[in-house]
Amino acid sequence: MSANWKAVKEDLDWSLNKMNDVKGRAELKEAFSKGDAKAISSANEAFKLGQRDNHKLANFLRCAHEDSNRLYNIGRKLINLKPV
């Protein structure tokens, strides 16, 4: 199964910006704010805190495996930071 980039962007947008009191939001924003794509593992752990859907978690991991820099920059753009 291949990575679904549109879905991961929507899932990250929900986790970072939508709804109130999303568990792991602060940790996820902190991970994407580090300015180093190597922090994708921190983003992965933070994403797990707020996400209960195994399909969304699996897609996040597929995207990270396929292109961790692209995934990291998607997260940074969603919180209005420049790509690295």
N, C-alpha and C positions, 0 to 999 in steps of 0.2 A: 504494500500500500504506500502511495506517495504522500508527501506533505501537502496539506491544504493551506496555502498561504492566506487566502481570503478569510477562512474560518479562524486561523490563529490571530489575525489582526482584529477581527471582531471580538474574539474571546479576551484578548489583551485590553482592548478598548473598554470592555465591560469591567474587567478587573481593575483597571487603572482610573477610569473616569466616570463610569455610570453606576447608578444605584448608590445607596448609602451603606456605610458600615460593612464594606466588603473585607472579609478577613484576609490579611496578608497584603493589603494595598500599600501600606507604608513601606513594608519590606521590599515589595516589588518596585516601587518608585525609587527606593534607595539603590537597589541592584542596577537599575537602568541609568541611574545618575552617576555611577562610578566612572564612566568615560573609558571603559576598557571592555571590549567584547568578550574577554576571558571571564567576565563576571556573569556570563550566561548561566553558569551553574547556580549562582546565588539567585538569579531570576527564576530558575526552574524550581528551586526550593520554595521561594515566596509564592509562585504561581500555584503550587500544590496546596498551600495553606488555604487559599480561597476557592479552590476548584474541587468539586466533588465528582464531576463527570469524567470517568476514565477515558472516554473517547477524546475529550478535549485535552486531557493530560498527555495521552498517547500522541495526538497530533502535534502538540507543543514539542515533545521530544523528537518526533520525526523532523520537524522544521529545524530544531537545534542541531540535529545530526546532519541534515542536508546542507545547511548554511547558517552557522551560528552568528556570523557577523550580520547577515541580513535580518535575522530574527531580533538580534540586539538593537539594531537600528530602527526597526519597526516600533519596538517598545520606547525607544528614545524619542521618536517623532510624536508618539501619542502623548507624551508629557512635555512636548514643545522644547525638546533639546536637539541640538545639531547631531547628525550622524557622526560616528567615529570611523 
